Amino acid sequence: METEEEINAKIMKVTMVIQENYPELSKYLNEMPITIPIDSNPEINVKNLQKYYDTLVALFRNYVAEHQLNYINQRTKTGHL
């Protein structure tokens, strides 16, 4: 099992990639439901950090896949692969 520090490092790495390469995606980071705590004093632990990381990576991968598909469609002008 990874430590909090290791997961935080992975979160930071993905966040930096997003900010450097896909700044238009940055606005969605603060809107992710997992970043809005339900409790007034949310507990930060490995489980919660891993859940945030997984959600962040899914958002990133989905965006990149859609971005690439749109690029391909624009180049082929067919609207599909």
N, C-alpha and C positions, 0 to 999 in steps of 0.2 A: 504494500500500500504506500502511496506517495504521501509525503509530508505536506503541511500547509505551505511551506516555503517553495517546494517544488511545483505545486499547483499554481501558486501565485506567480512564479516565474513563467509558467506556460501561459497564464492569462495575460501577463504583461507582453509576452512575445506576440501573441495573436492580436492584441490590442494595438501594438505598435505597427504591425503589418497592415492592419485596417487603416490606421491613421495616415500612414505613409503612402499606401497604394490605392486605397478606396476611401478617401475622406468623406465622400457622400454617404457612406454607410455609418460613419461615426455618430450621426444624429440618432440612430436607432439603438445605440448601446445603452443610453440612459432610459429608453422606453421599454427595455426588456422586462417582462413581469417579474423575473427572478431578482432583479435589482431593487425592486420596491418591497421593502420588508413589511410584513403584516404585523409583527410584534413591535412594540415600542423599543425593545432592547434585543434585536435579533442576535442569535448566536452565530458566530463565524467559526466554522469547523471544517474539517476535511470534506465531509459529505456535502455541505452547502457549497464549498468552493468548487468541488468536482462537478456538481450540478450546474453551477454558473459557467464553468469552463466548457462543459458539454454543450450547453445552450449557445454559448458564444461561437464555438466551432461550427455548430449546425447553421447558425445564422450566416457566418462567413462562407461556408461551403455552398450553401444555397444561393447566396448572392453572386458568388464567383461563377457558379454553373450557369445561372440565368444571364449574367453579364456576357459570358462567353457564347452562349446560345444566341443572344441578341446580336452579337458581333458577327457570328457566322451567318445569321439570317440577313443581316444588312449587306454582307459581302455577296451572298448568292442571290439576294432579292427574291427568294422563293417563299419565304415565310416558314419553311420547315427544313429539316436536314435531308 
